[in-house]
Structures are given as structure tokens and as C-alpha cells.
Amino acid sequence: MMSSTWTCFHLQAIAEDPRKVLTRADMQSVFERFLEQLSEGVDEVDFRSALDDVTSQLDLLAFA
């Protein structure tokens, strides 16, 4: 798995350029970070935080 520092930096760069289209590698980074957050979480607050993070990175208004 990629390091969280690299992933967060990479995702921040994506967020700063809204014209950038997410590539397959970008999507993989977002998904890997989401899985890391889920595996490290211990309660509903952590789960909601992981969902909030992934939805913001993917620029989604709702996550089903």
C-alpha cells in the first residue's frame, strides 16, 4: 500500500485543480486511503469521517 503522506499530498494536488480528471491511479489512491481509514476506524465517527473524506476527494454530493 502507498504511504498515507504521499496519498494525502497527491489527493490535495488533485483537489487544487478542479479541471483535472481523475485517472485510474488517482481513483486507486482514493480507494486505498478509504480502505485504510475504514480498517483503522473503531466507531461510527471514524466511519463517517472516512465517508466524508472519500466523498470530498471524489467531489460527490452524496454517497450511497
NUFIFI-761422 format. One record per atom (N, C-alpha, C, CB): x, y, z; atom name; residue in three letters; residue number from 1. Coordinates in pm, 1 decimal. Glycine has a CB too. Layout:
+----------+----------+----------+------+------+------+
:     east :    north :       up : name : resn : resi :
+----------+----------+----------+------+------+------+
:        X :        Y :        Z :   CA :  ALA :  NUM :
...
+----------+----------+----------+------+------+------+
//
This chain:
+----------+----------+----------+------+------+------+
:     east :    north :       up : name : resn : resi :
+----------+----------+----------+------+------+------+
:     81.6 :   -117.5 :      0.0 :    N :  MET :    1 :
:      0.0 :      0.0 :      0.0 :   CA :  MET :    1 :
:     86.7 :    124.9 :      0.0 :    C :  MET :    1 :
:    -93.2 :     -0.8 :    118.8 :   CB :  MET :    1 :
:     32.1 :    232.7 :    -52.9 :    N :  MET :    2 :
:    106.2 :    359.0 :    -55.7 :   CA :  MET :    2 :
:    104.9 :    422.3 :     82.3 :    C :  MET :    2 :
:     46.3 :    456.1 :   -160.0 :   CB :  MET :    2 :
:    202.8 :    505.3 :    107.0 :    N :  SER :    3 :
:    206.1 :    573.1 :    234.8 :   CA :  SER :    3 :
:     94.7 :    676.7 :    240.0 :    C :  SER :    3 :
:    343.2 :    638.7 :    258.5 :   CB :  SER :    3 :
:     40.0 :    696.2 :    359.0 :    N :  SER :    4 :
:    -68.3 :    792.6 :    375.9 :   CA :  SER :    4 :
:    -23.2 :    934.9 :    343.2 :    C :  SER :    4 :
:   -122.0 :    786.6 :    518.2 :   CB :  SER :    4 :
:    101.4 :    967.7 :    375.7 :    N :  THR :    5 :
:    151.9 :   1101.4 :    347.9 :   CA :  THR :    5 :
:    151.4 :   1128.5 :    198.8 :    C :  THR :    5 :
:    292.6 :   1118.6 :    404.3 :   CB :  THR :    5 :
:    201.9 :   1034.4 :    121.3 :    N :  TRP :    6 :
:    203.6 :   1053.5 :    -23.6 :   CA :  TRP :    6 :
:     62.3 :   1063.0 :    -76.6 :    C :  TRP :    6 :
:    278.8 :    939.3 :    -93.1 :   CB :  TRP :    6 :
:    -26.2 :    976.0 :    -29.5 :    N :  THR :    7 :
:   -163.5 :    973.4 :    -77.4 :   CA :  THR :    7 :
:   -233.3 :   1104.7 :    -46.3 :    C :  THR :    7 :
:   -240.0 :    856.6 :    -15.4 :   CB :  THR :    7 :
:   -221.4 :   1153.9 :     74.9 :    N :  CYS :    8 :
:   -286.3 :   1279.9 :    111.5 :   CA :  CYS :    8 :
:   -231.4 :   1395.4 :     28.9 :    C :  CYS :    8 :
:   -267.5 :   1308.6 :    261.0 :   CB :  CYS :    8 :
:   -100.6 :   1398.5 :      8.4 :    N :  PHE :    9 :
:    -39.7 :   1503.5 :    -73.3 :   CA :  PHE :    9 :
:    -91.7 :   1496.4 :   -216.3 :    C :  PHE :    9 :
:    113.9 :   1491.5 :    -71.6 :   CB :  PHE :    9 :
:    -96.7 :   1374.9 :   -269.5 :    N :  HIS :   10 :
:   -143.2 :   1354.1 :   -405.5 :   CA :  HIS :   10 :
:   -289.5 :   1396.9 :   -419.5 :    C :  HIS :   10 :
:   -126.2 :   1207.2 :   -445.8 :   CB :  HIS :   10 :
:   -373.2 :   1359.6 :   -324.4 :    N :  LEU :   11 :
:   -514.3 :   1395.5 :   -330.0 :   CA :  LEU :   11 :
:   -535.8 :   1544.5 :   -313.3 :    C :  LEU :   11 :
:   -591.2 :   1321.0 :   -224.2 :   CB :  LEU :   11 :
:   -451.5 :   1608.5 :   -233.9 :    N :  GLN :   12 :
:   -461.5 :   1753.2 :   -218.5 :   CA :  GLN :   12 :
:   -430.8 :   1821.8 :   -351.5 :    C :  GLN :   12 :
:   -365.5 :   1803.2 :   -107.9 :   CB :  GLN :   12 :
:   -332.1 :   1773.2 :   -423.6 :    N :  ALA :   13 :
:   -298.2 :   1829.5 :   -553.5 :   CA :  ALA :   13 :
:   -413.8 :   1813.5 :   -651.3 :    C :  ALA :   13 :
:   -172.3 :   1763.4 :   -609.1 :   CB :  ALA :   13 :
:   -482.4 :   1701.6 :   -643.9 :    N :  ILE :   14 :
:   -598.4 :   1678.9 :   -730.1 :   CA :  ILE :   14 :
:   -707.8 :   1779.1 :   -696.1 :    C :  ILE :   14 :
:   -650.9 :   1533.9 :   -715.2 :   CB :  ILE :   14 :
:   -733.2 :   1796.9 :   -566.8 :    N :  ALA :   15 :
:   -839.0 :   1886.7 :   -522.3 :   CA :  ALA :   15 :
:   -810.7 :   2031.6 :   -561.1 :    C :  ALA :   15 :
:   -856.5 :   1876.0 :   -371.9 :   CB :  ALA :   15 :
:   -683.7 :   2069.4 :   -568.6 :    N :  GLU :   16 :
:   -647.8 :   2206.8 :   -601.3 :   CA :  GLU :   16 :
:   -668.7 :   2240.3 :   -748.0 :    C :  GLU :   16 :
:   -505.0 :   2232.1 :   -564.3 :   CB :  GLU :   16 :
:   -679.3 :   2141.7 :   -833.4 :    N :  ASP :   17 :
:   -701.4 :   2165.3 :   -976.3 :   CA :  ASP :   17 :
:   -831.3 :   2097.6 :  -1017.6 :    C :  ASP :   17 :
:   -581.7 :   2112.3 :  -1061.7 :   CB :  ASP :   17 :
:   -944.0 :   2170.2 :  -1009.4 :    N :  PRO :   18 :
:  -1073.0 :   2107.3 :  -1038.2 :   CA :  PRO :   18 :
:  -1089.6 :   2062.7 :  -1182.7 :    C :  PRO :   18 :
:  -1182.7 :   2201.7 :  -1003.8 :   CB :  PRO :   18 :
:  -1003.5 :   2109.5 :  -1271.8 :    N :  ARG :   19 :
:  -1012.3 :   2068.6 :  -1412.3 :   CA :  ARG :   19 :
:   -950.2 :   1931.7 :  -1434.8 :    C :  ARG :   19 :
:   -944.1 :   2171.3 :  -1501.8 :   CB :  ARG :   19 :
:   -874.4 :   1886.2 :  -1338.7 :    N :  LYS :   20 :
:   -806.2 :   1758.1 :  -1353.8 :   CA :  LYS :   20 :
:   -907.3 :   1643.7 :  -1348.5 :    C :  LYS :   20 :
:   -698.7 :   1740.5 :  -1244.4 :   CB :  LYS :   20 :
:   -896.5 :   1554.8 :  -1442.7 :    N :  VAL :   21 :
:   -980.6 :   1436.6 :  -1445.4 :   CA :  VAL :   21 :
:   -909.8 :   1327.6 :  -1365.9 :    C :  VAL :   21 :
:  -1010.1 :   1390.6 :  -1592.1 :   CB :  VAL :   21 :
:   -985.2 :   1261.0 :  -1279.6 :    N :  LEU :   22 :
:   -925.8 :   1153.7 :  -1200.7 :   CA :  LEU :   22 :
:   -888.0 :   1037.7 :  -1291.3 :    C :  LEU :   22 :
:  -1022.4 :   1106.7 :  -1090.5 :   CB :  LEU :   22 :
:   -765.3 :    996.5 :  -1280.0 :    N :  THR :   23 :
:   -718.1 :    881.9 :  -1356.4 :   CA :  THR :   23 :
:   -742.4 :    755.0 :  -1276.0 :    C :  THR :   23 :
:   -567.9 :    896.7 :  -1392.0 :   CB :  THR :   23 :
:   -714.5 :    643.6 :  -1336.5 :    N :  ARG :   24 :
:   -729.4 :    515.6 :  -1266.1 :   CA :  ARG :   24 :
:   -638.4 :    511.4 :  -1143.2 :    C :  ARG :   24 :
:   -697.0 :    397.3 :  -1360.8 :   CB :  ARG :   24 :
:   -517.0 :    563.3 :  -1156.7 :    N :  ALA :   25 :
:   -424.4 :    566.1 :  -1042.9 :   CA :  ALA :   25 :
:   -477.4 :    655.9 :   -931.6 :    C :  ALA :   25 :
:   -285.4 :    614.3 :  -1087.8 :   CB :  ALA :   25 :
:   -537.8 :    769.1 :   -969.9 :    N :  ASP :   26 :
:   -596.3 :    858.8 :   -870.0 :   CA :  ASP :   26 :
:   -709.8 :    789.6 :   -795.3 :    C :  ASP :   26 :
:   -647.3 :    987.8 :   -936.4 :   CB :  ASP :   26 :
:   -795.2 :    723.2 :   -870.5 :    N :  MET :   27 :
:   -907.6 :    652.0 :   -810.2 :   CA :  MET :   27 :
:   -857.2 :    542.8 :   -716.2 :    C :  MET :   27 :
:   -998.0 :    591.3 :   -919.1 :   CB :  MET :   27 :
:   -750.9 :    476.2 :   -755.5 :    N :  GLN :   28 :
:   -694.1 :    372.0 :   -670.3 :   CA :  GLN :   28 :
:   -642.0 :    432.9 :   -540.9 :    C :  GLN :   28 :
:   -581.2 :    296.9 :   -743.7 :   CB :  GLN :   28 :
:   -577.3 :    548.1 :   -549.9 :    N :  SER :   29 :
:   -526.4 :    616.0 :   -429.9 :   CA :  SER :   29 :
:   -640.4 :    653.8 :   -336.3 :    C :  SER :   29 :
:   -446.5 :    741.6 :   -468.7 :   CB :  SER :   29 :
:   -747.9 :    708.2 :   -392.8 :    N :  VAL :   30 :
:   -864.2 :    745.9 :   -312.3 :   CA :  VAL :   30 :
:   -921.8 :    621.9 :   -243.6 :    C :  VAL :   30 :
:   -972.4 :    814.7 :   -400.5 :   CB :  VAL :   30 :
:   -937.7 :    514.7 :   -319.2 :    N :  PHE :   31 :
:   -995.4 :    391.9 :   -264.6 :   CA :  PHE :   31 :
:   -905.4 :    330.4 :   -157.8 :    C :  PHE :   31 :
:  -1019.9 :    290.8 :   -376.3 :   CB :  PHE :   31 :
:   -775.0 :    329.3 :   -181.9 :    N :  GLU :   32 :
:   -682.8 :    272.9 :    -83.1 :   CA :  GLU :   32 :
:   -686.9 :    351.6 :     47.5 :    C :  GLU :   32 :
:   -540.0 :    270.9 :   -138.6 :   CB :  GLU :   32 :
:   -691.0 :    482.6 :     35.5 :    N :  ARG :   33 :
:   -698.4 :    566.1 :    156.6 :   CA :  ARG :   33 :
:   -829.0 :    540.0 :    230.5 :    C :  ARG :   33 :
:   -686.2 :    716.7 :    120.7 :   CB :  ARG :   33 :
:   -937.2 :    525.3 :    155.8 :    N :  PHE :   34 :
:  -1067.0 :    495.0 :    216.0 :   CA :  PHE :   34 :
:  -1060.5 :    363.0 :    293.0 :    C :  PHE :   34 :
:  -1176.9 :    488.7 :    107.6 :   CB :  PHE :   34 :
:  -1001.6 :    261.1 :    232.6 :    N :  LEU :   35 :
:   -988.6 :    132.4 :    299.9 :   CA :  LEU :   35 :
:   -900.5 :    142.1 :    423.9 :    C :  LEU :   35 :
:   -932.0 :     29.0 :    204.3 :   CB :  LEU :   35 :
:   -792.8 :    220.0 :    416.2 :    N :  GLU :   36 :
:   -705.6 :    240.0 :    532.5 :   CA :  GLU :   36 :
:   -784.2 :    302.1 :    646.9 :    C :  GLU :   36 :
:   -584.9 :    329.1 :    495.9 :   CB :  GLU :   36 :
:   -861.8 :    405.0 :    614.0 :    N :  GLN :   37 :
:   -939.1 :    472.4 :    717.8 :   CA :  GLN :   37 :
:  -1043.0 :    377.8 :    778.6 :    C :  GLN :   37 :
:  -1008.0 :    597.2 :    660.5 :   CB :  GLN :   37 :
:  -1106.7 :    296.1 :    695.7 :    N :  LEU :   38 :
:  -1204.2 :    200.5 :    748.6 :   CA :  LEU :   38 :
:  -1138.7 :     97.7 :    839.3 :    C :  LEU :   38 :
:  -1276.1 :    130.0 :    634.6 :   CB :  LEU :   38 :
:  -1021.3 :     49.3 :    799.7 :    N :  SER :   39 :
:   -954.8 :    -54.2 :    879.7 :   CA :  SER :   39 :
:   -900.3 :      1.6 :   1010.9 :    C :  SER :   39 :
:   -841.4 :   -117.8 :    799.8 :   CB :  SER :   39 :
:   -868.1 :    130.1 :   1013.2 :    N :  GLU :   40 :
:   -815.7 :    193.7 :   1134.9 :   CA :  GLU :   40 :
:   -926.6 :    245.4 :   1225.8 :    C :  GLU :   40 :
:   -722.9 :    308.3 :   1097.9 :   CB :  GLU :   40 :
:  -1046.2 :    258.5 :   1171.3 :    N :  GLY :   41 :
:  -1157.9 :    313.5 :   1247.6 :   CA :  GLY :   41 :
:  -1207.8 :    217.9 :   1354.4 :    C :  GLY :   41 :
:  -1271.1 :    349.1 :   1155.0 :   CB :  GLY :   41 :
:  -1264.0 :    277.4 :   1460.8 :    N :  VAL :   42 :
:  -1312.9 :    195.6 :   1570.8 :   CA :  VAL :   42 :
:  -1460.0 :    222.1 :   1603.6 :    C :  VAL :   42 :
:  -1228.6 :    219.7 :   1693.3 :   CB :  VAL :   42 :
:  -1517.6 :    327.3 :   1546.6 :    N :  ASP :   43 :
:  -1656.0 :    358.6 :   1579.7 :   CA :  ASP :   43 :
:  -1724.9 :    431.0 :   1463.9 :    C :  ASP :   43 :
:  -1662.3 :    444.0 :   1706.8 :   CB :  ASP :   43 :
:  -1849.1 :    471.2 :   1487.6 :    N :  GLU :   44 :
:  -1928.6 :    536.2 :   1384.4 :   CA :  GLU :   44 :
:  -1868.1 :    669.5 :   1341.0 :    C :  GLU :   44 :
:  -2070.1 :    557.5 :   1433.9 :   CB :  GLU :   44 :
:  -1805.8 :    739.8 :   1432.9 :    N :  VAL :   45 :
:  -1743.4 :    868.0 :   1399.4 :   CA :  VAL :   45 :
:  -1631.7 :    847.1 :   1297.3 :    C :  VAL :   45 :
:  -1688.0 :    936.8 :   1526.7 :   CB :  VAL :   45 :
:  -1549.9 :    744.8 :   1316.8 :    N :  ASP :   46 :
:  -1442.4 :    713.9 :   1222.0 :   CA :  ASP :   46 :
:  -1499.2 :    673.4 :   1086.1 :    C :  ASP :   46 :
:  -1352.8 :    601.7 :   1277.3 :   CB :  ASP :   46 :
:  -1607.7 :    596.0 :   1087.8 :    N :  PHE :   47 :
:  -1672.2 :    553.9 :    964.0 :   CA :  PHE :   47 :
:  -1724.0 :    675.6 :    886.7 :    C :  PHE :   47 :
:  -1787.6 :    456.0 :    993.8 :   CB :  PHE :   47 :
:  -1791.0 :    765.3 :    957.4 :    N :  ARG :   48 :
:  -1843.1 :    886.4 :    891.9 :   CA :  ARG :   48 :
:  -1729.7 :    974.1 :    838.9 :    C :  ARG :   48 :
:  -1930.0 :    967.2 :    990.0 :   CB :  ARG :   48 :
:  -1621.4 :    979.9 :    913.5 :    N :  SER :   49 :
:  -1505.8 :   1057.9 :    869.4 :   CA :  SER :   49 :
:  -1447.7 :   1000.4 :    740.6 :    C :  SER :   49 :
:  -1398.3 :   1061.5 :    979.1 :   CB :  SER :   49 :
:  -1438.0 :    868.5 :    733.5 :    N :  ALA :   50 :
:  -1387.7 :    802.9 :    612.4 :   CA :  ALA :   50 :
:  -1479.0 :    831.5 :    494.4 :    C :  ALA :   50 :
:  -1375.1 :    651.2 :    633.9 :   CB :  ALA :   50 :
:  -1610.2 :    823.8 :    515.5 :    N :  LEU :   51 :
:  -1705.6 :    853.9 :    408.4 :   CA :  LEU :   51 :
:  -1696.1 :   1000.0 :    364.8 :    C :  LEU :   51 :
:  -1848.5 :    822.1 :    454.0 :   CB :  LEU :   51 :
:  -1684.6 :   1090.7 :    461.9 :    N :  ASP :   52 :
:  -1670.8 :   1233.0 :    429.1 :   CA :  ASP :   52 :
:  -1545.9 :   1258.6 :    345.1 :    C :  ASP :   52 :
:  -1665.7 :   1317.0 :    557.5 :   CB :  ASP :   52 :
:  -1437.5 :   1192.8 :    383.7 :    N :  ASP :   53 :
:  -1311.3 :   1211.2 :    312.5 :   CA :  ASP :   53 :
:  -1320.8 :   1162.5 :    167.9 :    C :  ASP :   53 :
:  -1198.8 :   1137.6 :    385.1 :   CB :  ASP :   53 :
:  -1373.5 :   1042.6 :    148.9 :    N :  VAL :   54 :
:  -1380.6 :    987.3 :     13.7 :   CA :  VAL :   54 :
:  -1478.2 :   1066.8 :    -73.3 :    C :  VAL :   54 :
:  -1422.6 :    839.6 :     18.7 :   CB :  VAL :   54 :
:  -1589.3 :   1110.1 :    -15.7 :    N :  THR :   55 :
:  -1684.5 :   1187.4 :    -96.5 :   CA :  THR :   55 :
:  -1627.8 :   1322.4 :   -135.0 :    C :  THR :   55 :
:  -1815.5 :   1206.3 :    -21.2 :   CB :  THR :   55 :
:  -1550.9 :   1383.9 :    -46.9 :    N :  SER :   56 :
:  -1491.0 :   1513.2 :    -82.2 :   CA :  SER :   56 :
:  -1382.3 :   1495.8 :   -188.3 :    C :  SER :   56 :
:  -1432.3 :   1581.3 :     43.1 :   CB :  SER :   56 :
:  -1304.0 :   1388.7 :   -179.5 :    N :  GLN :   57 :
:  -1199.1 :   1365.3 :   -278.1 :   CA :  GLN :   57 :
:  -1256.9 :   1335.5 :   -416.1 :    C :  GLN :   57 :
:  -1109.9 :   1250.4 :   -233.3 :   CB :  GLN :   57 :
:  -1373.4 :   1270.9 :   -418.0 :    N :  LEU :   58 :
:  -1437.6 :   1238.4 :   -544.5 :   CA :  LEU :   58 :
:  -1536.4 :   1347.0 :   -586.8 :    C :  LEU :   58 :
:  -1508.8 :   1104.2 :   -534.0 :   CB :  LEU :   58 :
:  -1548.5 :   1450.9 :   -505.0 :    N :  ASP :   59 :
:  -1636.3 :   1564.3 :   -532.4 :   CA :  ASP :   59 :
:  -1781.3 :   1517.6 :   -551.0 :    C :  ASP :   59 :
:  -1588.2 :   1640.2 :   -657.7 :   CB :  ASP :   59 :
:  -1825.9 :   1433.0 :   -459.9 :    N :  LEU :   60 :
:  -1961.9 :   1381.0 :   -463.2 :   CA :  LEU :   60 :
:  -2049.2 :   1457.2 :   -364.1 :    C :  LEU :   60 :
:  -1963.3 :   1230.1 :   -432.0 :   CB :  LEU :   60 :
:  -2172.7 :   1480.2 :   -400.1 :    N :  LEU :   61 :
:  -2266.1 :   1544.0 :   -308.1 :   CA :  LEU :   61 :
:  -2326.9 :   1443.0 :   -213.3 :    C :  LEU :   61 :
:  -2375.7 :   1615.9 :   -384.8 :   CB :  LEU :   61 :
:  -2340.9 :   1319.8 :   -257.6 :    N :  ALA :   62 :
:  -2397.8 :   1214.5 :   -173.6 :   CA :  ALA :   62 :
:  -2326.8 :   1083.0 :   -203.2 :    C :  ALA :   62 :
:  -2550.9 :   1200.8 :   -197.1 :   CB :  ALA :   62 :
:  -2320.0 :    999.8 :   -102.7 :    N :  PHE :   63 :
:  -2253.1 :    871.4 :   -116.7 :   CA :  PHE :   63 :
:  -2348.4 :    763.9 :    -70.0 :    C :  PHE :   63 :
:  -2119.9 :    867.1 :    -36.7 :   CB :  PHE :   63 :
:  -2389.4 :    677.0 :   -161.0 :    N :  ALA :   64 :
:  -2487.8 :    573.7 :   -126.5 :   CA :  ALA :   64 :
:  -2419.4 :    448.5 :    -77.9 :    C :  ALA :   64 :
:  -2576.6 :    541.0 :   -246.2 :   CB :  ALA :   64 :
+----------+----------+----------+------+------+------+
//
